[in-house]
Amino acid sequence: MSYFTYDTIACLWYNLFDGWMLFHHISCIVIQAMGLFSDDFKESYFIILGLSVAEISNFTMHMTEILKNVGLKHTKIYQLIENSYFCKI
């Protein structure tokens, strides 16, 4: 939940949001809060775990954007990270 809270504040601060991304972040914060504060943690555990697995691609997504911004789009490391983003297991 802290990642989404931080990312929401950072994206609002730097004006990086579109409507769907804001909806995604707020939905994830609400779902995780509901899971953390529910009486039956066993069920909410799977919700939180599912959201965590869904967000695992963030590292490769951000690394490709960083490499593009520093002019390394046509390098082997960029291609490796880009391919691993699309070929996750």
Contacts in CASP RR format, 6 or more apart in sequence:
PFRMAT RR
TARGET T0000
AUTHOR 0000-0000-0000
METHOD contacts of the structure
MODEL  1
MSYFTYDTIACLWYNLFDGWMLFHHISCIVIQAMGLFSDDFKESYFIILG
LSVAEISNFTMHMTEILKNVGLKHTKIYQLIENSYFCKI
1 28 0 8 1.000
1 29 0 8 1.000
1 32 0 8 1.000
1 33 0 8 1.000
1 36 0 8 1.000
3 55 0 8 1.000
4 25 0 8 1.000
4 28 0 8 1.000
4 29 0 8 1.000
4 32 0 8 1.000
5 29 0 8 1.000
7 25 0 8 1.000
8 22 0 8 1.000
8 25 0 8 1.000
8 26 0 8 1.000
8 29 0 8 1.000
10 16 0 8 1.000
11 17 0 8 1.000
11 21 0 8 1.000
11 22 0 8 1.000
11 25 0 8 1.000
28 51 0 8 1.000
31 47 0 8 1.000
31 51 0 8 1.000
32 47 0 8 1.000
32 48 0 8 1.000
32 51 0 8 1.000
34 44 0 8 1.000
34 47 0 8 1.000
35 41 0 8 1.000
35 44 0 8 1.000
35 47 0 8 1.000
35 48 0 8 1.000
36 44 0 8 1.000
36 48 0 8 1.000
38 44 0 8 1.000
56 88 0 8 1.000
57 85 0 8 1.000
57 88 0 8 1.000
60 81 0 8 1.000
60 82 0 8 1.000
60 84 0 8 1.000
60 85 0 8 1.000
60 88 0 8 1.000
61 85 0 8 1.000
63 81 0 8 1.000
64 78 0 8 1.000
64 81 0 8 1.000
64 82 0 8 1.000
64 85 0 8 1.000
67 73 0 8 1.000
67 75 0 8 1.000
67 77 0 8 1.000
67 78 0 8 1.000
67 81 0 8 1.000
68 78 0 8 1.000
72 78 0 8 1.000
END
